[in-house]
Amino acid sequence: MEKDKAKGAGIFFLGIIVIGGLIQIAGKAKGDPLVFPPVLSILRAFFRLLTTAQTYRLILTSVLHLVSAMLISTVIGVALGMIEGLCAWFRQMVKPLMIMLRSVPVIVLVVIIMVLTKYSRVPVVSAALVLIPLISEATCEGCQNIPCELIDVYRLNSSFNLRVLFGVYLPLMAGYLKQAYINAVGMGMKLVVSAEYLVQTRDSLGKAVYSSSYFNDYEDIYAYALIMILMVLLVSELPLHLMKKTMES
């Protein structure tokens, strides 16, 4: 098991090296070191940003937006997914809405939300709206794939309630929800930063990327991308690791 984890980590970092190589190849092909700076310049910018207090204020702002969007989308998505899984007519009724939320361009969604609410809420609301279909679909699929005999067992002793939801349904749907959570974190980070970029959210990664592009600091843009990758890994893997440790103990 430990060897497999070490091997997986090594392959992961090999993938990062491949990305760096692709950037270098693109820079050589384009002949523009400004847009495709050397990997060493990106790494220097990365470590410089990590030693700056302002960087952590930017990270905190974006992480709070991401966590808020995840909480909202999880509560609404699980609730809708459960109803969809239990009621076929409701699933058909909300299907057009879910398709619309999945397919509408982010910039269009952000512009609409900018009109409807305060700019400070746009990153959270826009990310939550896009993530709700992802989580509700996983919840619905997990609910529908629970063996009927297990459902019949709890129905002998109780009707559907919160205790049954948290004690029966959610544990049996854990695999579906785990995969949806991992996908939602990565997508949510992209949505949050994109919305922050568009509405110029103060002290956020989106605003920092905008400022870097305005001043042609492309090595900082790539460095912020590395920081966001680390954030996604931390937010997606750490809770799952803690849950696994808790269950084992």
C-alpha positions as CSV (number, residue, x, y, z in Angstrom):
1,M,0.0,0.0,0.0
2,E,2.8,2.5,0.9
3,K,4.7,1.5,-2.2
4,D,1.6,2.2,-4.3
5,K,1.1,5.6,-2.7
6,A,4.8,6.5,-3.2
7,K,4.6,5.4,-6.8
8,G,1.4,7.4,-7.4
9,A,3.0,10.5,-5.9
10,G,6.1,10.1,-8.1
11,I,3.9,9.8,-11.2
12,F,2.0,12.9,-10.1
13,F,5.1,15.0,-9.8
14,L,6.3,13.5,-13.1
15,G,3.1,14.9,-14.6
16,I,4.0,18.4,-13.2
17,I,7.4,18.1,-14.9
18,V,5.7,17.3,-18.2
19,I,3.6,20.4,-17.9
20,G,6.7,22.5,-17.4
21,G,8.3,20.8,-20.4
22,L,5.2,21.6,-22.5
23,I,5.4,25.3,-21.4
24,Q,9.0,25.4,-22.6
25,I,8.1,23.8,-25.9
26,A,5.3,26.3,-26.4
27,G,7.7,29.1,-25.6
28,K,10.2,27.9,-28.1
29,A,7.5,27.4,-30.8
30,K,6.0,30.7,-30.1
31,G,9.3,32.5,-29.7
32,D,7.8,34.6,-26.9
33,P,9.5,34.1,-23.5
34,L,7.2,36.8,-22.1
35,V,4.1,34.7,-22.4
36,F,5.9,31.4,-21.9
37,P,8.6,32.2,-19.4
38,P,11.3,29.7,-18.4
39,V,10.4,27.1,-15.7
40,L,13.0,28.5,-13.4
41,S,11.4,31.9,-13.6
42,I,8.1,30.4,-12.7
43,L,9.5,28.5,-9.8
44,R,11.3,31.7,-8.5
45,A,8.0,33.5,-8.7
46,F,6.2,30.6,-7.0
47,F,8.6,30.6,-4.0
48,R,8.6,34.4,-3.9
49,L,4.8,34.4,-3.6
50,L,4.8,31.8,-0.9
51,T,7.1,34.0,1.2
52,T,4.8,37.0,0.9
53,A,2.1,37.6,3.5
54,Q,-0.3,39.1,0.9
55,T,-0.4,35.8,-1.0
56,Y,-2.0,34.1,2.0
57,R,-4.6,36.8,2.2
58,L,-5.4,36.2,-1.4
59,I,-5.6,32.4,-0.7
60,L,-7.8,32.9,2.3
61,T,-10.3,35.0,0.4
62,S,-10.5,32.5,-2.5
63,V,-10.7,29.5,-0.1
64,L,-13.5,31.0,1.9
65,H,-15.4,31.6,-1.4
66,L,-14.7,28.0,-2.4
67,V,-15.8,26.5,1.0
68,S,-18.9,28.6,1.0
69,A,-19.8,27.6,-2.5
70,M,-19.2,23.9,-1.6
71,L,-21.3,24.1,1.5
72,I,-24.2,25.7,-0.3
73,S,-24.0,23.4,-3.3
74,T,-23.7,20.3,-1.1
75,V,-26.8,21.1,1.0
76,I,-28.9,22.0,-2.0
77,G,-27.5,19.4,-4.3
78,V,-27.9,16.5,-1.8
79,A,-31.5,17.6,-1.0
80,L,-32.4,17.9,-4.7
81,G,-30.6,14.6,-5.6
82,M,-32.4,12.7,-2.9
83,I,-35.8,13.9,-4.1
84,E,-34.8,13.2,-7.7
85,G,-33.7,9.7,-6.7
86,L,-37.0,9.0,-4.9
87,C,-39.4,10.8,-7.2
88,A,-39.1,10.1,-11.0
89,W,-41.6,12.9,-11.9
90,F,-39.5,15.5,-9.9
91,R,-36.3,14.3,-11.6
92,Q,-37.9,14.9,-15.0
93,M,-39.2,18.3,-14.0
94,V,-35.8,19.7,-12.8
95,K,-33.8,18.0,-15.6
96,P,-34.1,21.1,-17.9
97,L,-32.9,23.4,-15.1
98,M,-29.9,21.1,-14.3
99,I,-29.0,21.0,-18.0
100,M,-29.2,24.8,-18.2
101,L,-26.9,25.2,-15.1
102,R,-24.4,22.8,-16.5
103,S,-24.2,24.2,-20.0
104,V,-24.6,28.0,-19.5
105,P,-21.2,29.8,-20.1
106,V,-19.6,31.0,-16.9
107,I,-19.3,34.5,-18.1
108,V,-23.0,34.7,-18.9
109,L,-23.9,33.3,-15.5
110,V,-21.6,35.7,-13.8
111,V,-23.0,38.7,-15.7
112,I,-26.5,37.7,-14.7
113,I,-25.6,37.3,-11.0
114,M,-23.8,40.6,-11.1
115,V,-27.1,42.3,-11.9
116,L,-29.0,40.3,-9.2
117,T,-26.7,40.6,-6.2
118,K,-23.7,42.3,-4.7
119,Y,-20.4,41.9,-6.4
120,S,-18.9,40.4,-3.3
121,R,-21.3,37.5,-3.5
122,V,-20.8,36.7,-7.2
123,P,-17.9,34.2,-6.8
124,V,-19.8,32.1,-4.2
125,V,-23.2,32.2,-5.9
126,S,-22.0,31.5,-9.4
127,A,-19.8,28.6,-8.3
128,A,-22.6,27.1,-6.2
129,L,-25.1,27.2,-9.0
130,V,-22.8,25.4,-11.4
131,L,-21.8,22.8,-8.7
132,I,-25.4,22.0,-7.6
133,P,-26.1,19.8,-10.7
134,L,-22.9,17.9,-10.3
135,I,-23.6,17.0,-6.7
136,S,-27.4,16.4,-7.2
137,E,-26.6,14.1,-10.1
138,A,-24.2,12.0,-8.0
139,T,-26.7,11.9,-5.2
140,C,-29.5,10.8,-7.4
141,E,-27.4,8.1,-9.1
142,G,-26.2,6.8,-5.7
143,C,-29.8,6.8,-4.3
144,Q,-31.1,4.8,-7.3
145,N,-28.3,2.3,-7.1
146,I,-28.9,1.3,-3.4
147,P,-30.0,-2.3,-3.3
148,C,-33.8,-2.6,-2.9
149,E,-33.4,-5.2,-0.1
150,L,-31.5,-2.7,2.0
151,I,-34.3,-0.1,1.6
152,D,-36.9,-2.7,2.5
153,V,-35.0,-3.5,5.8
154,Y,-35.2,0.1,7.1
155,R,-38.8,0.4,5.9
156,L,-39.8,-2.4,8.2
157,N,-38.8,-0.4,11.2
158,S,-39.2,3.3,10.2
159,S,-40.3,5.7,7.5
160,F,-37.9,8.0,5.8
161,N,-36.4,10.6,8.1
162,L,-33.2,12.5,8.8
163,R,-31.9,9.5,10.9
164,V,-32.4,7.2,7.9
165,L,-30.9,9.8,5.5
166,F,-27.7,10.1,7.5
167,G,-27.5,6.5,8.8
168,V,-28.6,4.6,5.7
169,Y,-28.7,6.6,2.5
170,L,-25.6,8.8,2.7
171,P,-23.2,6.0,3.9
172,L,-24.4,3.8,1.0
173,M,-23.9,6.7,-1.5
174,A,-20.5,7.6,-0.1
175,G,-18.6,6.4,-3.2
176,Y,-20.7,8.5,-5.5
177,L,-20.5,11.6,-3.3
178,K,-16.7,11.2,-2.8
179,Q,-16.1,11.3,-6.6
180,A,-18.5,14.2,-7.0
181,Y,-16.7,16.1,-4.2
182,I,-13.3,15.6,-5.8
183,N,-14.6,16.9,-9.1
184,A,-16.5,19.7,-7.5
185,V,-13.5,21.1,-5.7
186,G,-11.4,21.4,-8.8
187,M,-14.2,22.9,-10.9
188,G,-15.2,25.1,-8.0
189,M,-11.8,26.6,-7.7
190,K,-11.8,27.5,-11.4
191,L,-15.2,29.0,-11.2
192,V,-14.4,31.0,-8.1
193,V,-11.2,32.5,-9.5
194,S,-12.8,33.2,-12.8
195,A,-15.7,35.1,-11.1
196,E,-13.2,36.9,-8.9
197,Y,-11.3,37.9,-12.1
198,L,-14.5,39.2,-13.8
199,V,-15.8,41.2,-10.8
200,Q,-12.4,42.3,-9.5
201,T,-12.9,40.9,-6.0
202,R,-10.6,42.6,-3.6
203,D,-7.7,40.6,-2.1
204,S,-8.4,37.5,-4.1
205,L,-6.5,35.2,-6.4
206,G,-8.7,36.3,-9.3
207,K,-7.8,39.9,-8.8
208,A,-4.1,39.0,-8.4
209,V,-4.2,37.1,-11.8
210,Y,-5.8,40.1,-13.4
211,S,-3.2,42.5,-12.0
212,S,-0.4,40.1,-13.2
213,S,-1.8,40.0,-16.7
214,Y,-2.2,43.8,-16.8
215,F,1.5,44.2,-15.9
216,N,2.6,41.3,-18.2
217,D,3.9,39.3,-15.2
218,Y,3.2,36.0,-16.8
219,E,5.6,34.1,-14.5
220,D,3.3,35.2,-11.6
221,I,0.3,33.9,-13.4
222,Y,1.8,30.5,-13.8
223,A,2.9,30.7,-10.2
224,Y,-0.6,31.4,-9.0
225,A,-1.8,28.5,-11.1
226,L,0.6,26.2,-9.2
227,I,-0.7,27.7,-5.9
228,M,-4.3,26.9,-7.0
229,I,-3.3,23.3,-7.9
230,L,-1.9,22.9,-4.4
231,M,-5.0,24.4,-2.9
232,V,-7.3,22.0,-4.8
233,L,-5.2,19.0,-3.6
234,L,-5.3,20.3,-0.1
235,V,-9.0,20.9,0.0
236,S,-10.0,17.7,-1.8
237,E,-7.5,15.2,-0.3
238,L,-7.1,16.4,3.3
239,P,-10.8,16.0,4.4
240,L,-10.9,12.5,2.8
241,H,-7.7,11.6,4.5
242,L,-9.0,12.8,7.9
243,M,-12.2,10.9,7.4
244,K,-10.3,7.7,6.5
245,K,-8.1,8.0,9.6
246,T,-11.2,8.7,11.8
247,M,-13.0,5.5,10.4
248,E,-9.9,3.4,10.9
249,S,-9.5,4.5,14.5
